[in-house]
Amino acid sequence: MQSDWLFIGLFVLIVALFPGVPILLAGLIGPHKLSLTKSQTYECGLETVGDTWVQFRVQYYIFALTFLVFDVELVFLFPWAVAFGQLTMFGLLSGVIFILILFIELLAAWRKGVLEWA
């Protein structure tokens, strides 16, 4: 029992160190000279024309969140589809209800105009 918790603790430590060490090293080893040229905003190596702070419409974020919901649902549906042949009636019914809820969400998003891009 203790070795299981030790393994989990070691895993959490490695997960924290894996991205943390390169970030700290980049901050310590990287160049620190600031200049006016380095602090200017540019895009694709060219100086920007016009205002650099452009606000996006909220509709794009809602569109992205809707995509994310349907993308994450595949993570839940994939094991259900793999075990489809061995499912009981409860497992089959719960998967169908899950798909129905997602379909209702898609219809609601469509009626509200979330799926309109422009």
DSSP file (Angstrom, degrees, kcal/mol; ACC not computed):
  #  RESIDUE AA STRUCTURE BP1 BP2  ACC     N-H-->O    O-->H-N    N-H-->O    O-->H-N    TCO  KAPPA ALPHA  PHI   PSI    X-CA   Y-CA   Z-CA
    1    1 A M     >        0   0    0      0, 0.0     4,-1.4     0, 0.0     3,-0.3   0.000 360.0 360.0 360.0 -41.7    0.0    0.0    0.0
    2    2 A Q  H  >  +     0   0    0      1,-0.2     4,-2.1     2,-0.2     5,-0.2   0.866 360.0  56.4 -66.6 -35.3    2.8    2.4    0.9
    3    3 A S  H  > S+     0   0    0      1,-0.2     4,-2.2     2,-0.2    -1,-0.2   0.817 102.1  56.9 -68.8 -28.0    4.6    1.7   -2.4
    4    4 A D  H  > S+     0   0    0     -3,-0.3     4,-2.2     2,-0.2    -1,-0.2   0.934 109.7  43.9 -65.1 -45.2    1.5    2.8   -4.4
    5    5 A W  H  X S+     0   0    0     -4,-1.4     4,-2.7     2,-0.2    -2,-0.2   0.848 111.8  54.1 -68.7 -33.1    1.5    6.2   -2.7
    6    6 A L  H  X S+     0   0    0     -4,-2.1     4,-2.5     2,-0.2    -1,-0.2   0.908 108.4  49.4 -64.4 -41.5    5.2    6.5   -3.1
    7    7 A F  H  X S+     0   0    0     -4,-2.2     4,-2.2     2,-0.2    -2,-0.2   0.912 112.3  47.5 -63.7 -42.9    4.8    5.8   -6.9
    8    8 A I  H  X S+     0   0    0     -4,-2.2     4,-2.4     2,-0.2    -2,-0.2   0.914 112.6  49.3 -65.8 -42.5    2.0    8.5   -7.1
    9    9 A G  H  X S+     0   0    0     -4,-2.7     4,-2.1     2,-0.2    -2,-0.2   0.899 111.6  48.8 -62.9 -41.0    4.1   11.0   -5.2
   10   10 A L  H  X S+     0   0    0     -4,-2.5     4,-2.4     2,-0.2    -1,-0.2   0.889 110.6  51.3 -64.7 -39.2    7.1   10.3   -7.4
   11   11 A F  H  X S+     0   0    0     -4,-2.2     4,-2.5     2,-0.2    -2,-0.2   0.915 109.5  49.2 -64.3 -43.6    4.9   10.7  -10.5
   12   12 A V  H  X S+     0   0    0     -4,-2.4     4,-1.9     2,-0.2    -2,-0.2   0.892 111.1  51.0 -63.3 -39.5    3.5   14.1   -9.2
   13   13 A L  H  X S+     0   0    0     -4,-2.1     4,-2.3     2,-0.2    -2,-0.2   0.921 111.4  46.5 -63.4 -44.6    7.1   15.3   -8.5
   14   14 A I  H  X S+     0   0    0     -4,-2.4     4,-2.6     1,-0.2    -2,-0.2   0.895 110.1  54.0 -64.9 -39.4    8.2   14.3  -12.0
   15   15 A V  H  < S+     0   0    0     -4,-2.5    -1,-0.2     1,-0.2    -2,-0.2   0.871 112.3  44.6 -63.1 -36.1    5.2   16.0  -13.5
   16   16 A A  H  X S+     0   0    0     -4,-1.9     4,-1.1    -5,-0.2    -2,-0.2   0.871 116.9  44.8 -74.8 -37.2    6.0   19.2  -11.7
   17   17 A L  H  X S+     0   0    0     -4,-2.3     4,-2.5     1,-0.2    -2,-0.2   0.832  98.6  71.0 -77.1 -32.1    9.7   19.1  -12.5
   18   18 A F  H  < S+     0   0    0     -4,-2.6    -1,-0.2     1,-0.2    -2,-0.1   0.916 114.8  22.1 -57.7 -49.6    9.4   18.2  -16.2
   19   19 A P  H  > S+     0   0    0      0, 0.0     4,-1.3     0, 0.0    -1,-0.2   0.776 121.3  61.1 -85.9 -23.9    8.0   21.6  -17.3
   20   20 A G  H  X S+     0   0    0     -4,-1.1     4,-2.4    -5,-0.2     5,-0.2   0.894  97.8  54.5 -70.5 -41.0    9.4   23.5  -14.4
   21   21 A V  H  X S+     0   0    0     -4,-2.5     4,-2.7     1,-0.2     5,-0.2   0.932 108.6  46.8 -63.2 -48.4   13.1   22.9  -14.9
   22   22 A P  H  > S+     0   0    0      0, 0.0     4,-2.3     0, 0.0    -1,-0.2   0.879 112.6  51.2 -62.2 -34.8   13.3   24.1  -18.5
   23   23 A I  H  X S+     0   0    0     -4,-1.3     4,-1.8     2,-0.2    -2,-0.2   0.931 112.7  45.0 -67.1 -44.0   11.3   27.2  -17.6
   24   24 A L  H  X S+     0   0    0     -4,-2.4     4,-2.0     2,-0.2    -1,-0.2   0.912 113.4  50.3 -65.1 -41.9   13.7   28.0  -14.7
   25   25 A L  H  X S+     0   0    0     -4,-2.7     4,-3.1     1,-0.2     5,-0.4   0.896 108.8  51.8 -63.2 -39.8   16.8   27.3  -16.9
   26   26 A A  H  X S+     0   0    0     -4,-2.3     4,-1.7    -5,-0.2    -1,-0.2   0.884 110.9  48.6 -64.1 -37.4   15.5   29.6  -19.6
   27   27 A G  H  < S+     0   0    0     -4,-1.8    -1,-0.2    -5,-0.2    -2,-0.2   0.851 117.7  40.6 -70.0 -33.4   15.0   32.4  -17.1
   28   28 A L  H  < S+     0   0    0     -4,-2.0    -2,-0.2    -5,-0.1    -3,-0.2   0.898 125.6  32.0 -80.9 -41.9   18.5   31.9  -15.6
   29   29 A I  H  < S+     0   0    0     -4,-3.1    -3,-0.2    -5,-0.2    -2,-0.2   0.765  97.7  98.1 -89.4 -27.3   20.5   31.3  -18.8
   30   30 A G  S  < S-     0   0    0     -4,-1.7     2,-0.1    -5,-0.4    -4,-0.0  -0.094  84.9 -88.0 -64.7 160.8   18.5   33.5  -21.3
   31   31 A P        -     0   0    0      0, 0.0    -1,-0.1     0, 0.0    -2,-0.1  -0.374  32.9-169.7 -69.4 147.5   19.6   37.0  -22.3
   32   32 A H        +     0   0    0     -3,-0.1     2,-0.5    -2,-0.1    -2,-0.0   0.264  41.4 123.2-122.6   9.8   18.2   39.8  -20.1
   33   33 A K        -     0   0    0      1,-0.0     2,-0.4     2,-0.0     0, 0.0  -0.639  44.6-159.6 -78.8 121.7   19.1   42.9  -22.2
   34   34 A L        +     0   0    0     -2,-0.5     2,-0.3     4,-0.0    -2,-0.1  -0.802  16.2 168.0 -99.7 142.7   16.0   45.0  -22.9
   35   35 A S     >  -     0   0    0     -2,-0.4     4,-1.5     1,-0.1     5,-0.1  -0.938  47.9-106.5-144.9 168.0   15.9   47.5  -25.7
   36   36 A L  H  > S+     0   0    0     -2,-0.3     4,-0.6     1,-0.2    -1,-0.1   0.866 118.5  53.0 -64.8 -36.7   13.3   49.6  -27.5
   37   37 A T  H >4 S+     0   0    0      1,-0.2     3,-0.7     2,-0.2    -1,-0.2   0.894 108.7  48.7 -67.4 -40.1   13.5   47.3  -30.6
   38   38 A K  H 34 S+     0   0    0      1,-0.2    -1,-0.2     3,-0.0    -2,-0.2   0.800 109.7  52.2 -71.4 -27.6   13.0   44.1  -28.6
   39   39 A S  H 3< S+     0   0    0     -4,-1.5    -1,-0.2     2,-0.1    -2,-0.2   0.535  87.4 103.1 -88.1  -5.2    9.9   45.5  -26.8
   40   40 A Q  S << S-     0   0    0     -3,-0.7     2,-0.3    -4,-0.6    -5,-0.0  -0.478  77.3-112.9 -77.0 149.1    8.1   46.6  -29.9
   41   41 A T        +     0   0    0     -2,-0.1     7,-0.9     7,-0.0     2,-0.3  -0.633  43.0 167.1 -81.9 135.3    5.3   44.5  -31.3
   42   42 A Y  E     -A   47   0A   0     -2,-0.3     2,-0.4     5,-0.2     5,-0.2  -0.969  23.9-148.9-143.0 160.2    5.8   42.8  -34.6
   43   43 A E  E >  S-A   46   0A   0      3,-2.6     3,-1.9    -2,-0.3    -2,-0.0  -0.989  79.6 -12.1-134.5 125.2    4.1   40.1  -36.5
   44   44 A C  T 3  S-     0   0    0     -2,-0.4     3,-0.1     1,-0.3    -1,-0.1   0.802 126.9 -57.0  57.9  32.2    5.8   37.7  -38.8
   45   45 A G  T 3  S+     0   0    0      1,-0.3     2,-0.3     0, 0.0    -1,-0.3   0.472 118.0 105.6  82.6   0.8    9.0   39.8  -38.7
   46   46 A L  E <  S-A   43   0A   0     -3,-1.9    -3,-2.6     1,-0.0    -1,-0.3  -0.829  77.7-104.2-113.4 152.1    7.3   42.9  -39.9
   47   47 A E  E     -A   42   0A   0     -2,-0.3    -5,-0.2    -5,-0.2     2,-0.1  -0.478  44.7-108.1 -70.8 145.1    6.2   46.0  -38.0
   48   48 A T        -     0   0    0     -7,-0.9     2,-0.5    -2,-0.1    -1,-0.1  -0.395  22.8-143.1 -75.1 151.5    2.5   46.1  -37.3
   49   49 A V        -     0   0    0      2,-0.1     2,-0.2    -2,-0.1    -1,-0.0  -0.969  64.8  -8.4-114.5 124.6    0.3   48.6  -39.1
   50   50 A G  S    S-     0   0    0     -2,-0.5     2,-0.2     2,-0.0    -2,-0.1  -0.496 115.1  -7.5  90.6-162.1   -2.6   50.1  -37.1
   51   51 A D        -     0   0    0     -2,-0.2    -2,-0.1     1,-0.1     3,-0.0  -0.520  50.9-159.0 -75.4 133.6   -3.7   49.2  -33.7
   52   52 A T  S    S+     0   0    0     -2,-0.2     2,-1.1     1,-0.2    -1,-0.1   0.644  77.1  76.4 -88.4 -14.6   -2.1   46.1  -32.2
   53   53 A W        +     0   0    0      2,-0.0     2,-0.5     0, 0.0    -1,-0.2  -0.772  61.9 169.9 -99.1  91.7   -4.8   45.5  -29.6
   54   54 A V        -     0   0    0     -2,-1.1     2,-0.4    -3,-0.0    -2,-0.0  -0.894  24.8-142.0-104.0 126.8   -7.6   44.0  -31.6
   55   55 A Q        -     0   0    0     -2,-0.5     2,-0.2     1,-0.0     3,-0.0  -0.721  13.1-139.3 -89.9 136.3  -10.5   42.5  -29.7
   56   56 A F        -     0   0    0     -2,-0.4     2,-0.1     1,-0.1    -1,-0.0  -0.581  27.1 -99.3 -89.1 155.3  -12.1   39.4  -31.0
   57   57 A R    >>  -     0   0    0     -2,-0.2     3,-1.2     1,-0.1     4,-0.7  -0.469  24.8-126.8 -71.3 145.7  -15.8   38.8  -31.0
   58   58 A V  H 3> S+     0   0    0      1,-0.3     4,-2.0     2,-0.2     3,-0.5   0.788 104.7  73.5 -62.8 -27.5  -17.1   36.7  -28.1
   59   59 A Q  H 3> S+     0   0    0      1,-0.2     4,-2.4     2,-0.2    -1,-0.3   0.834  90.5  56.7 -58.8 -33.7  -18.8   34.5  -30.7
   60   60 A Y  H <> S+     0   0    0     -3,-1.2     4,-2.2     2,-0.2    -1,-0.2   0.887 106.6  49.0 -66.5 -37.9  -15.4   33.0  -31.7
   61   61 A Y  H  X S+     0   0    0     -4,-0.7     4,-2.6    -3,-0.5    -2,-0.2   0.899 111.3  49.2 -67.2 -40.1  -14.8   31.9  -28.1
   62   62 A I  H  X S+     0   0    0     -4,-2.0     4,-2.4     2,-0.2    -2,-0.2   0.894 110.4  51.5 -65.6 -39.0  -18.2   30.3  -27.9
   63   63 A F  H  X S+     0   0    0     -4,-2.4     4,-2.1    -5,-0.2    -2,-0.2   0.912 111.3  47.7 -61.9 -42.4  -17.6   28.5  -31.2
   64   64 A A  H  X S+     0   0    0     -4,-2.2     4,-2.3     2,-0.2    -2,-0.2   0.892 111.2  50.2 -66.9 -39.9  -14.3   27.3  -29.8
   65   65 A L  H  X S+     0   0    0     -4,-2.6     4,-2.2     2,-0.2    -2,-0.2   0.885 109.5  51.3 -66.1 -37.9  -15.9   26.1  -26.5
   66   66 A T  H  X S+     0   0    0     -4,-2.4     4,-2.0     2,-0.2    -2,-0.2   0.915 110.5  49.1 -64.3 -42.0  -18.6   24.3  -28.5
   67   67 A F  H  X S+     0   0    0     -4,-2.1     4,-1.8     1,-0.2    -2,-0.2   0.910 109.7  52.5 -61.1 -41.3  -15.9   22.6  -30.5
   68   68 A L  H  X S+     0   0    0     -4,-2.3     4,-2.6     2,-0.2     5,-0.2   0.889 106.7  52.5 -63.6 -39.9  -14.0   21.6  -27.3
   69   69 A V  H  X S+     0   0    0     -4,-2.2     4,-1.7     1,-0.2    -1,-0.2   0.932 113.3  43.2 -61.2 -45.4  -17.2   20.1  -25.8
   70   70 A F  H  X S+     0   0    0     -4,-2.0     4,-0.5     1,-0.2    -1,-0.2   0.755 113.5  52.5 -74.8 -22.6  -17.7   17.9  -28.9
   71   71 A D  H >X S+     0   0    0     -4,-1.8     3,-0.6    -5,-0.2     4,-0.5   0.895 110.2  46.8 -75.7 -41.1  -14.0   17.1  -29.0
   72   72 A V  H >X S+     0   0    0     -4,-2.6     3,-1.0     1,-0.2     4,-1.0   0.819 101.5  66.3 -70.3 -30.9  -13.9   15.9  -25.4
   73   73 A E  H 3X S+     0   0    0     -4,-1.7     4,-2.1     1,-0.3    -1,-0.2   0.800  91.9  63.1 -62.3 -26.3  -17.0   13.8  -25.8
   74   74 A L  H <X S+     0   0    0     -3,-0.6     4,-2.1    -4,-0.5    -1,-0.3   0.843  95.8  58.8 -65.4 -31.8  -15.0   11.6  -28.2
   75   75 A V  H << S+     0   0    0     -3,-1.0    -1,-0.2    -4,-0.5    -2,-0.2   0.875 111.7  40.8 -63.1 -36.2  -12.8   10.7  -25.3
   76   76 A F  H  X S+     0   0    0     -4,-1.0     4,-0.7    -3,-0.2    -2,-0.2   0.813 116.7  48.3 -80.9 -30.9  -15.8    9.4  -23.4
   77   77 A L  H  X S+     0   0    0     -4,-2.1     4,-2.5     1,-0.2     5,-0.2   0.753  96.4  71.0 -83.0 -23.4  -17.4    7.7  -26.5
   78   78 A F  H  X S+     0   0    0     -4,-2.1     4,-2.2     1,-0.2     5,-0.2   0.940 100.9  42.9 -63.1 -48.7  -14.3    5.9  -27.7
   79   79 A P  H  > S+     0   0    0      0, 0.0     4,-2.1     0, 0.0    -1,-0.2   0.878 114.1  53.5 -64.1 -33.6  -14.2    3.3  -24.8
   80   80 A W  H  < S+     0   0    0     -4,-0.7    -2,-0.2     1,-0.2    -3,-0.1   0.902 110.5  46.3 -64.5 -40.9  -18.0    2.9  -25.1
   81   81 A A  H >< S+     0   0    0     -4,-2.5     3,-1.0     1,-0.2     4,-0.2   0.860 111.0  52.2 -71.0 -34.8  -17.6    2.2  -28.9
   82   82 A V  H 3< S+     0   0    0     -4,-2.2     3,-0.4     1,-0.2    -2,-0.2   0.895 116.3  39.5 -67.3 -39.2  -14.8   -0.2  -28.3
   83   83 A A  T >< S+     0   0    0     -4,-2.1     3,-1.0     1,-0.2     4,-0.5   0.142  81.3 117.3 -95.0  19.5  -16.8   -2.2  -25.7
   84   84 A F  G X  S+     0   0    0     -3,-1.0     3,-0.9     1,-0.3    -1,-0.2   0.847  71.6  53.9 -59.2 -37.1  -20.0   -2.0  -27.6
   85   85 A G  G 3  S+     0   0    0     -3,-0.4    -1,-0.3     1,-0.2    -2,-0.1   0.765 111.8  44.1 -69.6 -26.0  -20.3   -5.7  -28.2
   86   86 A Q  G <  S+     0   0    0     -3,-1.0    -1,-0.2     2,-0.0    -2,-0.2   0.325  87.2 121.7-101.2   7.1  -20.0   -6.5  -24.5
   87   87 A L    <   -     0   0    0     -3,-0.9     2,-0.1    -4,-0.5    -3,-0.0  -0.403  54.1-137.8 -75.2 145.5  -22.3   -3.8  -23.1
   88   88 A T     >  -     0   0    0     -2,-0.1     4,-2.2     1,-0.1     5,-0.2  -0.310  38.1 -93.1 -83.6 179.3  -25.4   -4.6  -21.0
   89   89 A M  H  > S+     0   0    0      1,-0.2     4,-2.6     2,-0.2     5,-0.2   0.868 127.8  54.0 -64.5 -35.3  -28.7   -2.8  -21.6
   90   90 A F  H  > S+     0   0    0      2,-0.2     4,-2.5     1,-0.2    -1,-0.2   0.923 109.5  47.3 -63.8 -44.2  -27.7   -0.2  -18.9
   91   91 A G  H  > S+     0   0    0      2,-0.2     4,-1.8     1,-0.2    -2,-0.2   0.896 113.9  47.4 -64.3 -40.5  -24.4    0.5  -20.7
   92   92 A L  H  X S+     0   0    0     -4,-2.2     4,-2.1     2,-0.2    -2,-0.2   0.926 113.6  47.6 -65.7 -45.1  -26.1    0.8  -24.1
   93   93 A L  H  X S+     0   0    0     -4,-2.6     4,-2.4     1,-0.2    -2,-0.2   0.881 110.0  51.9 -66.2 -38.9  -28.9    3.1  -22.7
   94   94 A S  H  X S+     0   0    0     -4,-2.5     4,-2.1     1,-0.2    -1,-0.2   0.887 110.6  48.8 -66.6 -37.2  -26.4    5.4  -20.9
   95   95 A G  H  X S+     0   0    0     -4,-1.8     4,-2.3     2,-0.2    -2,-0.2   0.899 111.4  49.2 -66.6 -40.3  -24.4    5.8  -24.1
   96   96 A V  H  X S+     0   0    0     -4,-2.1     4,-2.3     2,-0.2    -2,-0.2   0.901 111.1  49.6 -66.3 -40.3  -27.5    6.6  -26.1
   97   97 A I  H  X S+     0   0    0     -4,-2.4     4,-2.4     2,-0.2    -2,-0.2   0.900 109.9  52.1 -64.6 -40.0  -28.7    9.1  -23.4
   98   98 A F  H  X S+     0   0    0     -4,-2.1     4,-1.9     2,-0.2    -2,-0.2   0.923 111.2  46.3 -60.8 -44.8  -25.2   10.8  -23.5
   99   99 A I  H  X S+     0   0    0     -4,-2.3     4,-2.2     1,-0.2    -2,-0.2   0.884 111.0  53.3 -65.8 -38.0  -25.4   11.1  -27.3
  100  100 A L  H  X S+     0   0    0     -4,-2.3     4,-2.4     2,-0.2    -2,-0.2   0.907 107.1  51.0 -63.4 -42.4  -28.9   12.5  -27.1
  101  101 A I  H  X S+     0   0    0     -4,-2.4     4,-2.0     1,-0.2    -1,-0.2   0.910 111.4  48.2 -61.6 -41.9  -27.8   15.1  -24.6
  102  102 A L  H  X S+     0   0    0     -4,-1.9     4,-2.2     2,-0.2    -1,-0.2   0.874 110.1  51.9 -66.0 -36.7  -25.0   16.2  -27.0
  103  103 A F  H  X S+     0   0    0     -4,-2.2     4,-2.3     2,-0.2    -2,-0.2   0.895 108.5  50.7 -66.4 -39.5  -27.4   16.3  -29.9
  104  104 A I  H  X S+     0   0    0     -4,-2.4     4,-2.4     2,-0.2    -2,-0.2   0.889 109.8  51.1 -64.7 -38.4  -29.7   18.5  -27.9
  105  105 A E  H  X S+     0   0    0     -4,-2.0     4,-2.5     2,-0.2    -2,-0.2   0.903 108.9  51.1 -64.2 -40.2  -26.8   20.8  -27.1
  106  106 A L  H  X S+     0   0    0     -4,-2.2     4,-2.2     2,-0.2    -2,-0.2   0.916 110.7  48.2 -63.7 -42.6  -25.9   20.9  -30.8
  107  107 A L  H  X S+     0   0    0     -4,-2.3     4,-2.5     2,-0.2    -2,-0.2   0.907 111.6  50.0 -63.5 -41.4  -29.5   21.9  -31.7
  108  108 A A  H  X S+     0   0    0     -4,-2.4     4,-1.8     1,-0.2    -2,-0.2   0.906 111.8  47.8 -64.3 -41.2  -29.5   24.6  -29.1
  109  109 A A  H  X>S+     0   0    0     -4,-2.5     5,-2.2     1,-0.2     4,-0.7   0.881 112.0  50.4 -66.3 -37.3  -26.2   26.0  -30.3
  110  110 A W  H ><5S+     0   0    0     -4,-2.2     3,-0.7    -5,-0.2    -2,-0.2   0.913 110.0  49.4 -66.4 -43.0  -27.5   25.9  -33.9
  111  111 A R  H 3<5S+     0   0    0     -4,-2.5    -1,-0.2     1,-0.2    -2,-0.2   0.843 110.1  51.4 -66.5 -33.4  -30.7   27.7  -32.9
  112  112 A K  H 3<5S-     0   0    0     -4,-1.8    -1,-0.2    -5,-0.2    -2,-0.2   0.608 114.7-117.1 -79.2 -11.0  -28.8   30.4  -31.0
  113  113 A G  T X<5S+     0   0    0     -3,-0.7     3,-1.2    -4,-0.7    -3,-0.2   0.663  72.2 135.3  86.2  15.9  -26.5   31.0  -34.1
  114  114 A V  T 3 < +     0   0    0     -5,-2.2    -4,-0.2     1,-0.2    -5,-0.1   0.825  68.9  57.6 -66.1 -30.6  -23.3   29.9  -32.3
  115  115 A L  T 3  S+     0   0    0     -6,-0.7     2,-0.5    -5,-0.1    -1,-0.2   0.487  79.9 103.9 -83.4  -1.6  -22.3   27.9  -35.3
  116  116 A E    <   -     0   0    0     -3,-1.2   -53,-0.1     1,-0.2     0, 0.0  -0.707  56.0-163.8 -78.7 124.6  -22.4   30.9  -37.7
  117  117 A W              0   0    0     -2,-0.5    -1,-0.2     1,-0.2   -54,-0.1   0.919 360.0 360.0 -80.5 -44.2  -18.9   31.9  -38.3
  118  118 A A              0   0    0      0, 0.0    -1,-0.2     0, 0.0    -2,-0.1   0.461 360.0 360.0 -90.8 360.0  -19.2   35.4  -39.7
